[in-house]
Amino acid sequence: MRTDHEELCGTSYGSFCLNGGICYMIPTVPSPFCRCIENYTGARCEEVLLPSIKSQTKGKSTSEC
């Protein structure tokens, strides 16, 4: 959700976002927000997205003989 009004955070928020997330500020919003890299989520990119069971079993046979 990029807007023309968002700006990168200053050095005072240097470690606000975790796991490689990028910190942004919107002048009309009092707190920063993070844009997370792939496989991370959460307000500060603090949560790892685990692969779903469906994607892990895709293409594998589930029946045994």
N, CA, C and O atoms as CSV, one atom per row, in Angstrom:
chain,resi,resn,atom,element,x,y,z
A,1,MET,N,N,0.833,-1.175,0.000
A,1,MET,CA,C,0.000,0.000,0.000
A,1,MET,C,C,0.883,1.246,0.000
A,1,MET,O,O,0.894,1.988,0.982
A,2,ARG,N,N,1.584,1.477,-1.025
A,2,ARG,CA,C,2.474,2.634,-1.094
A,2,ARG,C,C,1.664,3.869,-1.446
A,2,ARG,O,O,0.814,3.842,-2.336
A,3,THR,N,N,1.941,4.952,-0.733
A,3,THR,CA,C,1.299,6.223,-1.028
A,3,THR,C,C,2.377,7.241,-1.336
A,3,THR,O,O,3.549,7.010,-1.040
A,4,ASP,N,N,2.002,8.355,-1.920
A,4,ASP,CA,C,2.968,9.401,-2.220
A,4,ASP,C,C,3.417,10.127,-0.959
A,4,ASP,O,O,4.371,10.903,-1.004
A,5,HIS,N,N,2.750,9.890,0.157
A,5,HIS,CA,C,3.036,10.635,1.372
A,5,HIS,C,C,3.923,9.884,2.357
A,5,HIS,O,O,4.310,10.447,3.381
A,6,GLU,N,N,4.251,8.640,2.076
A,6,GLU,CA,C,5.081,7.908,3.028
A,6,GLU,C,C,6.552,8.237,2.804
A,6,GLU,O,O,6.995,8.467,1.679
A,7,GLU,N,N,7.283,8.254,3.891
A,7,GLU,CA,C,8.706,8.570,3.860
A,7,GLU,C,C,9.440,7.533,4.687
A,7,GLU,O,O,8.878,6.976,5.630
A,8,LEU,N,N,10.682,7.272,4.343
A,8,LEU,CA,C,11.488,6.371,5.154
A,8,LEU,C,C,11.657,6.958,6.546
A,8,LEU,O,O,11.745,8.176,6.702
A,9,CYS,N,N,11.702,6.106,7.547
A,9,CYS,CA,C,11.896,6.566,8.923
A,9,CYS,C,C,13.296,7.148,9.084
A,9,CYS,O,O,14.225,6.776,8.367
A,10,GLY,N,N,13.424,8.041,10.012
A,10,GLY,CA,C,14.733,8.596,10.341
A,10,GLY,C,C,15.538,7.630,11.195
A,10,GLY,O,O,15.082,6.530,11.506
A,11,THR,N,N,16.725,8.048,11.566
A,11,THR,CA,C,17.614,7.187,12.348
A,11,THR,C,C,17.066,6.867,13.735
A,11,THR,O,O,17.474,5.876,14.340
A,12,SER,N,N,16.164,7.674,14.241
A,12,SER,CA,C,15.597,7.393,15.567
A,12,SER,C,C,14.766,6.108,15.574
A,12,SER,O,O,14.514,5.549,16.641
A,13,TYR,N,N,14.340,5.637,14.411
A,13,TYR,CA,C,13.594,4.381,14.290
A,13,TYR,C,C,14.425,3.327,13.569
A,13,TYR,O,O,13.870,2.407,12.969
A,14,GLY,N,N,15.726,3.450,13.622
A,14,GLY,CA,C,16.625,2.566,12.882
A,14,GLY,C,C,16.408,1.082,13.101
A,14,GLY,O,O,16.563,0.295,12.167
A,15,SER,N,N,16.054,0.683,14.309
A,15,SER,CA,C,15.863,-0.743,14.584
A,15,SER,C,C,14.403,-1.078,14.879
A,15,SER,O,O,14.116,-2.104,15.497
A,16,PHE,N,N,13.486,-0.228,14.446
A,16,PHE,CA,C,12.061,-0.463,14.712
A,16,PHE,C,C,11.565,-1.724,14.013
A,16,PHE,O,O,10.900,-2.556,14.630
A,17,CYS,N,N,11.885,-1.869,12.730
A,17,CYS,CA,C,11.456,-3.047,11.969
A,17,CYS,C,C,12.493,-4.154,12.124
A,17,CYS,O,O,13.697,-3.899,12.116
A,18,LEU,N,N,12.018,-5.367,12.264
A,18,LEU,CA,C,12.877,-6.521,12.467
A,18,LEU,C,C,13.008,-7.332,11.183
A,18,LEU,O,O,12.230,-7.163,10.244
A,19,ASN,N,N,13.992,-8.206,11.156
A,19,ASN,CA,C,14.163,-9.193,10.078
A,19,ASN,C,C,14.225,-8.578,8.685
A,19,ASN,O,O,13.686,-9.143,7.734
A,20,GLY,N,N,14.868,-7.443,8.559
A,20,GLY,CA,C,15.048,-6.823,7.241
A,20,GLY,C,C,13.890,-5.974,6.766
A,20,GLY,O,O,13.901,-5.505,5.628
A,21,GLY,N,N,12.889,-5.764,7.608
A,21,GLY,CA,C,11.758,-4.917,7.232
A,21,GLY,C,C,12.195,-3.465,7.070
A,21,GLY,O,O,13.183,-3.040,7.669
A,22,ILE,N,N,11.468,-2.714,6.270
A,22,ILE,CA,C,11.791,-1.311,6.008
A,22,ILE,C,C,10.776,-0.430,6.715
A,22,ILE,O,O,9.567,-0.622,6.584
A,23,CYS,N,N,11.281,0.535,7.462
A,23,CYS,CA,C,10.454,1.418,8.273
A,23,CYS,C,C,10.016,2.640,7.466
A,23,CYS,O,O,10.822,3.281,6.792
A,24,TYR,N,N,8.721,2.946,7.552
A,24,TYR,CA,C,8.146,4.111,6.870
A,24,TYR,C,C,7.325,4.928,7.849
A,24,TYR,O,O,6.816,4.406,8.841
A,25,MET,N,N,7.205,6.198,7.563
A,25,MET,CA,C,6.335,7.108,8.317
A,25,MET,C,C,5.364,7.756,7.342
A,25,MET,O,O,5.703,8.011,6.186
A,26,ILE,N,N,4.164,8.018,7.819
A,26,ILE,CA,C,3.185,8.812,7.086
A,26,ILE,C,C,2.944,10.035,7.961
A,26,ILE,O,O,2.587,9.890,9.130
A,27,PRO,N,N,3.132,11.235,7.419
A,27,PRO,CA,C,3.035,12.445,8.245
A,27,PRO,C,C,1.760,12.562,9.076
A,27,PRO,O,O,1.797,13.143,10.161
A,28,THR,N,N,0.657,12.039,8.611
A,28,THR,CA,C,-0.605,12.168,9.349
A,28,THR,C,C,-0.832,11.052,10.367
A,28,THR,O,O,-1.842,11.058,11.070
A,29,VAL,N,N,0.093,10.096,10.453
A,29,VAL,CA,C,-0.016,8.972,11.384
A,29,VAL,C,C,1.119,9.092,12.405
A,29,VAL,O,O,2.273,9.271,12.016
A,30,PRO,N,N,0.815,8.997,13.699
A,30,PRO,CA,C,1.829,9.263,14.715
A,30,PRO,C,C,2.912,8.195,14.894
A,30,PRO,O,O,3.959,8.479,15.475
A,31,SER,N,N,2.683,6.988,14.411
A,31,SER,CA,C,3.680,5.937,14.620
A,31,SER,C,C,4.153,5.356,13.292
A,31,SER,O,O,3.433,5.412,12.295
A,32,PRO,N,N,5.365,4.797,13.277
A,32,PRO,CA,C,5.896,4.208,12.045
A,32,PRO,C,C,5.211,2.881,11.723
A,32,PRO,O,O,4.529,2.295,12.564
A,33,PHE,N,N,5.407,2.426,10.496
A,33,PHE,CA,C,4.944,1.093,10.115
A,33,PHE,C,C,6.040,0.423,9.313
A,33,PHE,O,O,6.941,1.087,8.800
A,34,CYS,N,N,5.962,-0.876,9.207
A,34,CYS,CA,C,7.007,-1.650,8.539
A,34,CYS,C,C,6.480,-2.301,7.272
A,34,CYS,O,O,5.333,-2.743,7.210
A,35,ARG,N,N,7.319,-2.349,6.286
A,35,ARG,CA,C,7.057,-3.133,5.088
A,35,ARG,C,C,8.004,-4.327,5.182
A,35,ARG,O,O,9.222,-4.174,5.094
A,36,CYS,N,N,7.437,-5.502,5.358
A,36,CYS,CA,C,8.222,-6.706,5.611
A,36,CYS,C,C,8.723,-7.342,4.321
A,36,CYS,O,O,8.116,-7.214,3.258
A,37,ILE,N,N,9.858,-8.035,4.453
A,37,ILE,CA,C,10.367,-8.803,3.326
A,37,ILE,C,C,9.607,-10.128,3.264
A,37,ILE,O,O,8.839,-10.463,4.167
A,38,GLU,N,N,9.831,-10.861,2.199
A,38,GLU,CA,C,9.142,-12.134,1.993
A,38,GLU,C,C,9.354,-13.070,3.184
A,38,GLU,O,O,10.442,-13.121,3.757
A,39,ASN,N,N,8.336,-13.786,3.537
A,39,ASN,CA,C,8.307,-14.775,4.619
A,39,ASN,C,C,8.235,-14.178,6.023
A,39,ASN,O,O,8.388,-14.906,7.003
A,40,TYR,N,N,8.005,-12.869,6.141
A,40,TYR,CA,C,7.839,-12.235,7.453
A,40,TYR,C,C,6.571,-11.399,7.455
A,40,TYR,O,O,6.154,-10.878,6.421
A,41,THR,N,N,5.962,-11.278,8.632
A,41,THR,CA,C,4.747,-10.494,8.796
A,41,THR,C,C,4.708,-9.937,10.215
A,41,THR,O,O,5.615,-10.187,11.009
A,42,GLY,N,N,3.677,-9.196,10.525
A,42,GLY,CA,C,3.518,-8.606,11.850
A,42,GLY,C,C,3.775,-7.112,11.798
A,42,GLY,O,O,4.336,-6.604,10.827
A,43,ALA,N,N,3.369,-6.418,12.831
A,43,ALA,CA,C,3.514,-4.965,12.874
A,43,ALA,C,C,4.965,-4.532,12.721
A,43,ALA,O,O,5.250,-3.484,12.141
A,44,ARG,N,N,5.885,-5.349,13.246
A,44,ARG,CA,C,7.308,-5.013,13.160
A,44,ARG,C,C,8.091,-6.104,12.429
A,44,ARG,O,O,9.305,-6.218,12.598
A,45,CYS,N,N,7.405,-6.897,11.627
A,45,CYS,CA,C,8.020,-8.010,10.871
A,45,CYS,C,C,8.627,-9.043,11.818
A,45,CYS,O,O,9.658,-9.645,11.516
A,46,GLU,N,N,7.985,-9.240,12.952
A,46,GLU,CA,C,8.521,-10.118,13.986
A,46,GLU,C,C,8.075,-11.569,13.847
A,46,GLU,O,O,8.579,-12.434,14.564
A,47,GLU,N,N,7.152,-11.851,12.951
A,47,GLU,CA,C,6.615,-13.203,12.809
A,47,GLU,C,C,7.071,-13.829,11.498
A,47,GLU,O,O,7.007,-13.207,10.437
A,48,VAL,N,N,7.533,-15.074,11.594
A,48,VAL,CA,C,7.949,-15.823,10.412
A,48,VAL,C,C,6.725,-16.520,9.840
A,48,VAL,O,O,5.969,-17.158,10.571
A,49,LEU,N,N,6.532,-16.396,8.533
A,49,LEU,CA,C,5.446,-17.119,7.863
A,49,LEU,C,C,5.944,-18.518,7.540
A,49,LEU,O,O,6.879,-18.683,6.756
A,50,LEU,N,N,5.329,-19.513,8.134
A,50,LEU,CA,C,5.715,-20.891,7.872
A,50,LEU,C,C,5.004,-21.387,6.622
A,50,LEU,O,O,3.871,-20.991,6.348
A,51,PRO,N,N,5.669,-22.256,5.861
A,51,PRO,CA,C,4.995,-22.804,4.681
A,51,PRO,C,C,3.762,-23.589,5.109
A,51,PRO,O,O,3.767,-24.258,6.143
A,52,SER,N,N,2.726,-23.502,4.318
A,52,SER,CA,C,1.502,-24.224,4.664
A,52,SER,C,C,1.680,-25.709,4.394
A,52,SER,O,O,2.507,-26.106,3.573
A,53,ILE,N,N,0.905,-26.518,5.086
A,53,ILE,CA,C,0.964,-27.966,4.888
A,53,ILE,C,C,0.589,-28.307,3.458
A,53,ILE,O,O,1.158,-29.224,2.865
A,54,LYS,N,N,-0.362,-27.579,2.904
A,54,LYS,CA,C,-0.802,-27.832,1.536
A,54,LYS,C,C,0.360,-27.673,0.560
A,54,LYS,O,O,0.516,-28.498,-0.340
A,55,SER,N,N,1.186,-26.625,0.715
A,55,SER,CA,C,2.288,-26.419,-0.215
A,55,SER,C,C,3.396,-27.434,0.018
A,55,SER,O,O,4.129,-27.753,-0.918
A,56,GLN,N,N,3.548,-27.959,1.245
A,56,GLN,CA,C,4.569,-28.952,1.531
A,56,GLN,C,C,4.231,-30.299,0.913
A,56,GLN,O,O,5.133,-31.045,0.529
A,57,THR,N,N,2.956,-30.621,0.811
A,57,THR,CA,C,2.557,-31.928,0.299
A,57,THR,C,C,2.212,-31.889,-1.184
A,57,THR,O,O,1.899,-32.927,-1.767
A,58,LYS,N,N,2.263,-30.740,-1.791
A,58,LYS,CA,C,1.912,-30.621,-3.204
A,58,LYS,C,C,2.853,-31.491,-4.035
A,58,LYS,O,O,4.074,-31.379,-3.930
A,59,GLY,N,N,2.278,-32.342,-4.845
A,59,GLY,CA,C,3.064,-33.186,-5.727
A,59,GLY,C,C,3.564,-34.465,-5.070
A,59,GLY,O,O,4.182,-35.292,-5.741
A,60,LYS,N,N,3.315,-34.649,-3.786
A,60,LYS,CA,C,3.737,-35.863,-3.098
A,60,LYS,C,C,2.543,-36.793,-2.955
A,60,LYS,O,O,1.418,-36.351,-2.721
A,61,SER,N,N,2.795,-38.051,-3.094
A,61,SER,CA,C,1.741,-39.033,-2.892
A,61,SER,C,C,1.547,-39.246,-1.398
A,61,SER,O,O,2.519,-39.364,-0.652
A,62,THR,N,N,0.311,-39.295,-0.969
A,62,THR,CA,C,0.026,-39.498,0.450
A,62,THR,C,C,-0.406,-40.925,0.752
A,62,THR,O,O,-0.616,-41.272,1.914
A,63,SER,N,N,-0.543,-41.758,-0.275
A,63,SER,CA,C,-0.962,-43.141,-0.029
A,63,SER,C,C,0.259,-44.047,0.028
A,63,SER,O,O,1.242,-43.841,-0.684
A,64,GLU,N,N,0.176,-45.051,0.888
A,64,GLU,CA,C,1.256,-46.023,1.003
A,64,GLU,C,C,0.714,-47.396,0.654
A,64,GLU,O,O,-0.451,-47.698,0.911
A,65,CYS,N,N,1.567,-48.229,0.066
A,65,CYS,CA,C,1.164,-49.590,-0.293
A,65,CYS,C,C,1.668,-50.577,0.707
A,65,CYS,O,O,1.426,-51.776,0.569
